[in-house]
Amino acid sequence: MIRAAVPADCAGIATIWNPIIRDTAVTFTTAEKTPEGLAATLEEKAAAGHPFLVAVEEELLGFATYGAFRNGPGYARTMEHTIILAPAARGRGVGRTLMAAIEAHAEARGVHSLWAGVSAENPAGRAFHAALGYAEIAVLPEVGWKFGRWMDLVLMQKILC
């Protein structure tokens, strides 16, 4: 089931997200998430009209959200998304279901363009987005720093409407 995240989900979201932050190059951030910080994020997203959706069966399987690509009124119809899955959810269609929900929400609100910033060291993430119709638009060389090395960021775009 896909539903809006609630504060009670924040510990589970952190449990899924933090190993990816700590142990992989999927994200360039090194700051782990806390339930309190995530609860504030849920409030900020709600205030901005942006969803924070979770996939749940008996347990939390993953989440997806989107927000401003850049600030300013000229970018109001361009958003960037985040999707993270628990290892047990991968390859089961959970990611596709979350992305369909995020894209439908965005399109219903007049979002024209949805972007993904994917680490070049994440070929599975690039393939996932390509399978959903996202085109690789640019590679930003050496913009991320993690694990003592520079990493490239791949920008992928899907036109929604």
C-alpha positions as CSV (number, residue, x, y, z in Angstrom):
1,M,0.0,0.0,0.0
2,I,1.2,3.5,-0.8
3,R,0.2,6.2,1.6
4,A,1.3,9.6,3.0
5,A,4.1,9.3,5.6
6,V,3.2,10.1,9.1
7,P,5.5,10.9,12.0
8,A,5.3,7.4,13.3
9,D,7.0,6.3,10.0
10,C,10.1,8.4,10.7
11,A,12.1,5.9,12.6
12,G,11.5,3.3,9.8
13,I,12.5,5.8,7.2
14,A,15.7,6.5,9.0
15,T,16.4,2.8,9.3
16,I,16.1,2.4,5.5
17,W,17.9,5.6,4.6
18,N,20.9,5.7,7.0
19,P,22.7,2.5,5.7
20,I,22.5,4.0,2.2
21,I,23.9,7.3,3.5
22,R,26.6,5.6,5.6
23,D,27.7,2.7,3.4
24,T,27.1,3.6,-0.3
25,A,27.7,6.2,-3.0
26,V,24.0,6.2,-3.9
27,T,23.8,9.6,-2.1
28,F,26.5,12.1,-1.6
29,T,25.3,13.2,1.8
30,T,27.1,12.0,4.9
31,A,24.6,13.4,7.4
32,E,22.4,10.6,8.7
33,K,18.7,11.1,9.2
34,T,17.0,11.3,12.6
35,P,13.4,10.6,13.3
36,E,13.0,14.2,14.7
37,G,14.6,15.7,11.6
38,L,12.5,13.6,9.3
39,A,9.3,14.6,11.2
40,A,10.3,18.2,10.5
41,T,10.9,17.3,6.8
42,L,7.3,15.8,6.7
43,E,5.9,19.1,8.0
44,E,7.9,21.2,5.5
45,K,6.9,19.0,2.6
46,A,3.2,19.2,3.7
47,A,3.4,23.0,4.0
48,A,4.8,23.2,0.5
49,G,2.2,20.9,-1.0
50,H,4.8,18.2,-1.8
51,P,4.1,14.6,-0.9
52,F,6.2,12.2,1.1
53,L,4.9,8.8,0.3
54,V,5.7,5.5,1.9
55,A,5.2,1.9,0.6
56,V,4.1,-0.4,3.4
57,E,3.2,-4.0,3.7
58,E,3.8,-5.6,7.1
59,E,6.8,-3.2,7.3
60,L,8.0,0.0,5.7
61,L,9.4,-0.9,2.2
62,G,10.5,2.5,1.0
63,F,9.6,6.1,0.3
64,A,9.5,8.7,-2.4
65,T,9.1,12.4,-2.3
66,Y,9.7,15.5,-4.4
67,G,10.4,19.1,-4.0
68,A,11.8,22.2,-5.7
69,F,14.5,21.7,-8.2
70,R,15.7,25.2,-7.7
71,N,14.2,28.3,-5.9
72,G,12.4,31.0,-7.7
73,P,9.1,31.3,-9.6
74,G,10.6,30.4,-12.9
75,Y,11.3,26.9,-11.6
76,A,7.8,26.4,-10.0
77,R,6.9,23.6,-12.4
78,T,10.2,21.7,-12.3
79,M,10.7,19.3,-9.3
80,E,13.4,16.9,-8.2
81,H,12.5,13.6,-6.5
82,T,14.1,11.2,-4.1
83,I,13.2,7.5,-3.9
84,I,14.8,5.0,-1.5
85,L,13.9,1.3,-1.0
86,A,14.6,-1.2,1.7
87,P,16.8,-4.1,0.3
88,A,13.8,-6.5,0.7
89,A,11.7,-4.3,-1.6
90,R,14.0,-4.2,-4.5
91,G,13.0,-6.0,-7.7
92,R,9.4,-6.4,-6.5
93,G,7.8,-3.4,-8.3
94,V,7.7,-1.3,-5.2
95,G,9.9,1.4,-6.7
96,R,7.7,1.6,-9.9
97,T,4.6,1.9,-7.8
98,L,6.1,4.7,-5.7
99,M,7.3,6.5,-8.8
100,A,3.9,6.2,-10.4
101,A,2.3,7.8,-7.4
102,I,4.8,10.6,-7.2
103,E,4.5,11.3,-10.9
104,A,0.7,11.3,-10.8
105,H,0.8,13.7,-7.8
106,A,3.2,16.0,-9.6
107,E,1.4,16.0,-12.9
108,A,-2.0,16.7,-11.1
109,R,-0.3,19.8,-9.7
110,G,1.0,21.0,-13.0
111,V,4.6,19.9,-12.7
112,H,6.0,19.8,-16.2
113,S,9.4,18.3,-15.5
114,L,10.6,15.8,-12.9
115,W,14.3,15.4,-12.3
116,A,16.5,12.7,-10.7
117,G,20.0,13.3,-9.5
118,V,21.7,9.9,-9.7
119,S,25.2,9.1,-8.6
120,A,27.2,7.9,-11.5
121,E,28.3,5.1,-9.2
122,N,24.7,3.8,-9.0
123,P,24.1,2.0,-12.3
124,A,21.0,0.3,-10.9
125,G,19.5,3.7,-10.2
126,R,20.3,4.9,-13.7
127,A,18.8,1.8,-15.2
128,F,15.7,2.1,-13.0
129,H,15.0,5.7,-14.1
130,A,15.7,4.9,-17.7
131,A,13.2,2.1,-17.6
132,L,10.6,4.6,-16.4
133,G,11.3,7.0,-19.2
134,Y,13.8,9.3,-17.7
135,A,16.5,10.6,-20.1
136,E,20.1,11.2,-19.1
137,I,20.5,14.9,-19.7
138,A,23.9,15.7,-18.2
139,V,26.8,14.4,-16.2
140,L,28.2,16.8,-13.7
141,P,31.7,15.7,-13.1
142,E,33.2,15.7,-9.7
143,V,30.4,17.5,-7.9
144,G,30.0,15.0,-5.0
145,W,32.7,14.2,-2.4
146,K,32.4,11.1,-0.3
147,F,34.6,8.3,0.8
148,G,37.7,10.5,0.1
149,R,37.0,10.8,-3.6
150,W,35.1,13.0,-6.1
151,M,32.0,11.5,-7.7
152,D,30.0,12.4,-10.8
153,L,26.2,13.2,-10.7
154,V,24.0,12.2,-13.6
155,L,20.9,14.4,-14.1
156,M,17.9,12.5,-15.6
157,Q,14.6,14.1,-16.6
158,K,11.1,13.1,-17.5
159,I,8.6,15.5,-19.0
160,L,5.2,14.8,-17.4
161,C,2.9,17.2,-19.1
